[in-house]
């Protein structure tokens, strides 16, 4: 099991926070105080019709414009008045746990923290949340539930999720899209180190099945710029390529250009298919990154 030090990004929190659950709670409760409504509310519901308001029920869905015209209270009825069903797809392949830049968390730890915070947020809203960990295939699947015990279950699984092997992100996404019959919110947290076209094909498959899709693309900052000050030996953690030694300063400019083009391509394709693409590096504290996204989501309505 991860130690408290392994689970924390901010050293000042070390004495106060002992688990992913506490980290998630402090982040989400602090943020929701100033948030008028959930940025995820309405993700999986569609307006169907009006019905007359029943005295004593919530006034949240009363259409006040209709009231102004008719002097009667009518409530918007949606096709799905059940809770949102969200599934977190967490990449635990070997590339996610490569040695991080000094002073920063690994991509896998960063991804676990994001997953923990999102789980807490969604469950706090009484939504159903499930978890899938994967490398070349789905390793563990926790069905979506909205019970009180689900949070503890998810946190325990996140803390104990072990590192997998090679990556087949696109293949796993396509397979999971076929298995998720009820539409909802799909949250992918991965470094997306796979053939871009197969990754995009998998993401588009979710959209074809009418899921809402959110992708957190997590990279270490050195994976963006190759900014090492000395000769380095590069090892593929998934074993597809032989180790090589190189002088990074001769490669960094062209390398950075290629990585930038890769991320822009993913972002552009996702945007064309109404997929939320959020590029991140572990250099940005996970809570800052998540709150920035949620605030943006709230502004966009």
Buried (B, 14 or more C-beta within 10 A) or exposed (E): EBEBEEBBBEEEBEEEBBBBBBBBBBBBEEBBEEBEEBBBEEBBBEEEEBEEBEEEEEEEBBBEEBEEEEEEBBBBEBEBEEBBBBBBBBBBBBBBBBEBBEEBBBBBBBBBBBBBBBBBBBBBBEBBBBBBBBBBEBBBBBEBBBEEEBBEBBBBBBBEBEBBBBBBBBBBBBBBBEEBEBBBBBBBBBBBBBEBEBBBBBBBBBBEBEBBBBBBBBBBBBBBBBEBEEEBEEEBBBEEEEEEEEEBEEEBEEBBEEBEEBBEEBBEBBEEBEBBBBBBBBBBBBBEBBBEBBBEBBEEE
